Amino acid sequence: LEMLAPAPARPVPAPEGVSFEQIKPDLDRYRDLFTRVGSLDWLWHGRLKMNEADLQAILSDPKVAIYTLRLDGQDEALLELDFRQDGACQLAYFGLTANLIGSGAGRFMMNQAISLAWAQDITRFHVDTCTMDSPQALPFYIRSGFTPCAQQIEVRDDPRLDGILPRSAAPHVPIFD
């Protein structure tokens, strides 16, 4: 999906007790947040199988910005904006833990993402999603102003079978041994 101009604002306040913060996480903090937001429910695994040097290079890159929503001193959301392609911003990761789903935090964080992306010199803001993502993701991105621009089929190994994620992750997705 892509956005070729800033979407009209759909302002909402931050949920009570939630703060939006840019972070420079170390590997452990990042992997913990990545896992709690997307791995156990949605089988996010790409960053978990990366070696430390490659992941650290992304986390340290000045063209990659990482944000979270904090609640009671705990990171509860992941927003990763990747500006490494000239003139574009990729919404690399966007998600909330169960503690914030349904609170309005997703809309609040998307508003921040759109504002931050378009504050840079870009002509395209884009995001990839897939059938393994939350069923709410695609309609949410479209309501946020993204439009579908491509579709493709990708086949990947199940991260529960190679030990990257526990077999108990994403119980709604069948495992084929």
Rosetta blueprint (number, residue, H / E / L):
1 L L
2 E E
3 M E
4 L L
5 A L
6 P L
7 A L
8 P L
9 A L
10 R L
11 P L
12 V L
13 P L
14 A L
15 P L
16 E L
17 G L
18 V E
19 S E
20 F E
21 E E
22 Q E
23 I E
24 K L
25 P L
26 D L
27 L H
28 D H
29 R H
30 Y H
31 R H
32 D H
33 L H
34 F H
35 T H
36 R H
37 V H
38 G H
39 S H
40 L H
41 D H
42 W H
43 L L
44 W L
45 H L
46 G L
47 R L
48 L L
49 K L
50 M L
51 N L
52 E H
53 A H
54 D H
55 L H
56 Q H
57 A H
58 I H
59 L H
60 S H
61 D L
62 P L
63 K L
64 V E
65 A E
66 I E
67 Y E
68 T E
69 L E
70 R E
71 L E
72 D L
73 G L
74 Q E
75 D E
76 E L
77 A E
78 L E
79 L E
80 E E
81 L E
82 D E
83 F L
84 R L
85 Q L
86 D L
87 G L
88 A E
89 C E
90 Q E
91 L E
92 A E
93 Y E
94 F E
95 G E
96 L E
97 T L
98 A L
99 N L
100 L L
101 I L
102 G L
103 S L
104 G L
105 A H
106 G H
107 R H
108 F H
109 M H
110 M H
111 N H
112 Q H
113 A H
114 I H
115 S H
116 L H
117 A H
118 W H
119 A L
120 Q L
121 D L
122 I L
123 T L
124 R E
125 F E
126 H E
127 V L
128 D L
129 T L
130 C L
131 T L
132 M L
133 D L
134 S L
135 P L
136 Q L
137 A H
138 L H
139 P H
140 F H
141 Y H
142 I H
143 R H
144 S L
145 G L
146 F L
147 T E
148 P L
149 C L
150 A L
151 Q L
152 Q L
153 I L
154 E L
155 V L
156 R L
157 D L
158 D L
159 P L
160 R L
161 L L
162 D L
163 G L
164 I L
165 L L
166 P L
167 R L
168 S L
169 A L
170 A L
171 P L
172 H L
173 V L
174 P L
175 I L
176 F L
177 D L
